[in-house]
Amino acid sequence: MSGTLNKVMLIGHLGDDVKMHYFEGGNSIGRFPIATNETYTNRQTNEKVTNTEWHNIVVRNKAAEVCEKYLKKGDKIYVEGRLKNRSWQGEDGNMRYSTEVHVTDFTFLTPRDGAQAPASSAGAPSASAPSAGAYTPPAASQEAPDEDDLPF
């Protein structure tokens, strides 16, 4: 196989509010951390153990503004994107490294009472892709279907 793939899908909770940075020309970047948890039972002590991983999320332009408007610390979100590594020289002269998830699609998973927040935004067209947590099962019929009402 000659192709490569760089794709990340995460469901987690925001660890902080969205921090916006604006640039000349109207572009913007929103950054926020999300936490994902792994829970298991320790076989020796029989106690429940939870490990938390933190992920640096980067959203651009209009999607960043939507995230800033509707997200707050503690909200649950599904994000999809690509991993990117950054390096820079710190004030002390040492090199610093960071791995970020550059978002291409996201879905808010925390319900809003009374507010109609947009459920999804995409940097790339993915309207046909199912969004996490957005499935609503069809309502069950109250009466049994009549066998004589067959369409053929």
SEBA-641114 format. One record per residue (C-alpha): x, y, z; residue in one letter; residue number from 1. Coordinates in nm, 3 decimals. Layout:
SEBA-641114
+---------+---------+---------+--------+-----+
!      xx !      yy !      zz ! residu ! num !
+---------+---------+---------+--------+-----+
!       X !       Y !       Z !      A ! NUM !
...
+---------+---------+---------+--------+-----+
END
This chain:
SEBA-641114
+---------+---------+---------+--------+-----+
!      xx !      yy !      zz ! residu ! num !
+---------+---------+---------+--------+-----+
!   0.000 !   0.000 !   0.000 !      M !   1 !
!   0.150 !   0.331 !  -0.103 !      S !   2 !
!  -0.094 !   0.568 !   0.072 !      G !   3 !
!  -0.069 !   0.703 !   0.423 !      T !   4 !
!  -0.330 !   0.809 !   0.675 !      L !   5 !
!  -0.320 !   1.068 !   0.952 !      N !   6 !
!  -0.661 !   1.067 !   1.121 !      K !   7 !
!  -0.766 !   1.114 !   1.482 !      V !   8 !
!  -1.112 !   1.073 !   1.636 !      M !   9 !
!  -1.166 !   1.173 !   1.998 !      L !  10 !
!  -1.461 !   1.208 !   2.233 !      I !  11 !
!  -1.377 !   1.399 !   2.548 !      G !  12 !
!  -1.451 !   1.687 !   2.781 !      H !  13 !
!  -1.306 !   2.038 !   2.749 !      L !  14 !
!  -1.047 !   2.110 !   3.015 !      G !  15 !
!  -1.071 !   2.487 !   2.962 !      D !  16 !
!  -1.264 !   2.744 !   2.759 !      D !  17 !
!  -1.166 !   2.805 !   2.396 !      V !  18 !
!  -0.875 !   3.052 !   2.369 !      K !  19 !
!  -0.894 !   3.257 !   2.049 !      M !  20 !
!  -0.609 !   3.418 !   1.855 !      H !  21 !
!  -0.688 !   3.658 !   1.569 !      Y !  22 !
!  -0.458 !   3.743 !   1.278 !      F !  23 !
!  -0.441 !   4.006 !   1.007 !      E !  24 !
!  -0.671 !   3.927 !   0.718 !      G !  25 !
!  -0.952 !   3.798 !   0.939 !      G !  26 !
!  -0.813 !   3.452 !   1.010 !      N !  27 !
!  -0.836 !   3.305 !   1.358 !      S !  28 !
!  -0.733 !   3.001 !   1.560 !      I !  29 !
!  -0.907 !   2.854 !   1.862 !      G !  30 !
!  -0.720 !   2.629 !   2.103 !      R !  31 !
!  -0.851 !   2.417 !   2.388 !      F !  32 !
!  -0.756 !   2.096 !   2.570 !      P !  33 !
!  -0.983 !   1.794 !   2.590 !      I !  34 !
!  -0.953 !   1.502 !   2.829 !      A !  35 !
!  -1.021 !   1.139 !   2.740 !      T !  36 !
!  -1.045 !   0.874 !   3.010 !      N !  37 !
!  -0.961 !   0.506 !   3.024 !      E !  38 !
!  -1.111 !   0.311 !   3.314 !      T !  39 !
!  -1.024 !  -0.042 !   3.420 !      Y !  40 !
!  -1.025 !  -0.259 !   3.734 !      T !  41 !
!  -0.690 !  -0.347 !   3.889 !      N !  42 !
!  -0.688 !  -0.728 !   3.919 !      R !  43 !
!  -0.467 !  -0.733 !   4.229 !      Q !  44 !
!  -0.649 !  -0.471 !   4.439 !      T !  45 !
!  -0.992 !  -0.493 !   4.268 !      N !  46 !
!  -1.012 !  -0.114 !   4.266 !      E !  47 !
!  -1.127 !   0.097 !   3.971 !      K !  48 !
!  -0.842 !   0.292 !   3.806 !      V !  49 !
!  -0.896 !   0.587 !   3.570 !      T !  50 !
!  -0.622 !   0.722 !   3.345 !      N !  51 !
!  -0.674 !   1.062 !   3.182 !      T !  52 !
!  -0.501 !   1.169 !   2.861 !      E !  53 !
!  -0.494 !   1.536 !   2.759 !      W !  54 !
!  -0.506 !   1.642 !   2.394 !      H !  55 !
!  -0.432 !   1.987 !   2.249 !      N !  56 !
!  -0.705 !   2.080 !   2.000 !      I !  57 !
!  -0.669 !   2.345 !   1.727 !      V !  58 !
!  -0.968 !   2.479 !   1.530 !      V !  59 !
!  -0.943 !   2.743 !   1.258 !      R !  60 !
!  -1.145 !   3.040 !   1.133 !      N !  61 !
!  -1.527 !   3.008 !   1.134 !      K !  62 !
!  -1.520 !   2.673 !   1.315 !      A !  63 !
!  -1.308 !   2.833 !   1.588 !      A !  64 !
!  -1.562 !   3.113 !   1.631 !      E !  65 !
!  -1.847 !   2.860 !   1.657 !      V !  66 !
!  -1.653 !   2.664 !   1.921 !      C !  67 !
!  -1.580 !   2.981 !   2.118 !      E !  68 !
!  -1.947 !   3.080 !   2.111 !      K !  69 !
!  -2.101 !   2.747 !   2.213 !      Y !  70 !
!  -1.837 !   2.554 !   2.411 !      L !  71 !
!  -1.729 !   2.596 !   2.770 !      K !  72 !
!  -1.513 !   2.407 !   3.015 !      K !  73 !
!  -1.658 !   2.063 !   3.090 !      G !  74 !
!  -1.860 !   2.026 !   2.769 !      D !  75 !
!  -1.839 !   1.698 !   2.581 !      K !  76 !
!  -1.730 !   1.706 !   2.216 !      I !  77 !
!  -1.642 !   1.472 !   1.932 !      Y !  78 !
!  -1.350 !   1.592 !   1.720 !      V !  79 !
!  -1.198 !   1.452 !   1.406 !      E !  80 !
!  -0.874 !   1.573 !   1.256 !      G !  81 !
!  -0.504 !   1.526 !   1.188 !      R !  82 !
!  -0.206 !   1.505 !   1.423 !      L !  83 !
!   0.055 !   1.776 !   1.380 !      K !  84 !
!   0.378 !   1.821 !   1.574 !      N !  85 !
!   0.513 !   2.166 !   1.660 !      R !  86 !
!   0.849 !   2.271 !   1.794 !      S !  87 !
!   0.974 !   2.607 !   1.918 !      W !  88 !
!   1.249 !   2.751 !   2.131 !      Q !  89 !
!   1.141 !   2.846 !   2.482 !      G !  90 !
!   1.246 !   3.159 !   2.669 !      E !  91 !
!   1.511 !   2.953 !   2.848 !      D !  92 !
!   1.666 !   2.853 !   2.514 !      G !  93 !
!   1.548 !   2.490 !   2.529 !      N !  94 !
!   1.348 !   2.334 !   2.248 !      M !  95 !
!   0.982 !   2.266 !   2.327 !      R !  96 !
!   0.760 !   2.016 !   2.147 !      Y !  97 !
!   0.385 !   1.977 !   2.125 !      S !  98 !
!   0.148 !   1.741 !   1.947 !      T !  99 !
!  -0.184 !   1.893 !   1.838 !      E ! 100 !
!  -0.505 !   1.770 !   1.678 !      V ! 101 !
!  -0.594 !   2.002 !   1.390 !      H ! 102 !
!  -0.971 !   1.963 !   1.362 !      V ! 103 !
!  -1.147 !   1.897 !   1.031 !      T ! 104 !
!  -1.488 !   1.808 !   1.179 !      D ! 105 !
!  -1.655 !   1.823 !   1.518 !      F ! 106 !
!  -1.987 !   1.756 !   1.690 !      T ! 107 !
!  -2.107 !   1.904 !   2.019 !      F ! 108 !
!  -2.228 !   1.624 !   2.247 !      L ! 109 !
!  -2.341 !   1.828 !   2.549 !      T ! 110 !
!  -2.712 !   1.910 !   2.510 !      P ! 111 !
!  -2.815 !   2.274 !   2.542 !      R ! 112 !
!  -3.136 !   2.363 !   2.725 !      D ! 113 !
!  -3.349 !   2.585 !   2.503 !      G ! 114 !
!  -3.059 !   2.699 !   2.284 !      A ! 115 !
!  -3.028 !   2.582 !   1.927 !      Q ! 116 !
!  -2.652 !   2.543 !   1.897 !      A ! 117 !
!  -2.522 !   2.409 !   1.569 !      P ! 118 !
!  -2.455 !   2.039 !   1.611 !      A ! 119 !
!  -2.169 !   2.006 !   1.366 !      S ! 120 !
!  -1.928 !   2.202 !   1.155 !      S ! 121 !
!  -1.691 !   2.078 !   0.893 !      A ! 122 !
!  -1.374 !   2.222 !   0.749 !      G ! 123 !
!  -1.399 !   1.966 !   0.470 !      A ! 124 !
!  -1.721 !   1.839 !   0.314 !      P ! 125 !
!  -1.842 !   1.547 !   0.519 !      S ! 126 !
!  -2.217 !   1.600 !   0.528 !      A ! 127 !
!  -2.279 !   1.237 !   0.438 !      S ! 128 !
!  -2.068 !   1.108 !   0.727 !      A ! 129 !
!  -2.266 !   1.014 !   1.037 !      P ! 130 !
!  -2.189 !   1.233 !   1.336 !      S ! 131 !
!  -2.119 !   1.077 !   1.674 !      A ! 132 !
!  -2.405 !   1.084 !   1.919 !      G ! 133 !
!  -2.645 !   1.235 !   1.666 !      A ! 134 !
!  -2.847 !   0.918 !   1.597 !      Y ! 135 !
!  -3.211 !   0.940 !   1.697 !      T ! 136 !
!  -3.402 !   0.610 !   1.679 !      P ! 137 !
!  -3.733 !   0.619 !   1.491 !      P ! 138 !
!  -4.044 !   0.643 !   1.706 !      A ! 139 !
!  -4.209 !   0.307 !   1.768 !      A ! 140 !
!  -4.558 !   0.272 !   1.630 !      S ! 141 !
!  -4.831 !   0.241 !   1.893 !      Q ! 142 !
!  -5.046 !   0.004 !   1.689 !      E ! 143 !
!  -4.954 !  -0.322 !   1.517 !      A ! 144 !
!  -4.936 !  -0.296 !   1.137 !      P ! 145 !
!  -5.231 !  -0.445 !   0.953 !      D ! 146 !
!  -5.126 !  -0.730 !   0.727 !      E ! 147 !
!  -5.382 !  -0.624 !   0.466 !      D ! 148 !
!  -5.203 !  -0.291 !   0.412 !      D ! 149 !
!  -4.913 !  -0.439 !   0.216 !      L ! 150 !
!  -4.795 !  -0.220 !  -0.074 !      P ! 151 !
!  -4.812 !  -0.499 !  -0.333 !      F ! 152 !
+---------+---------+---------+--------+-----+
END
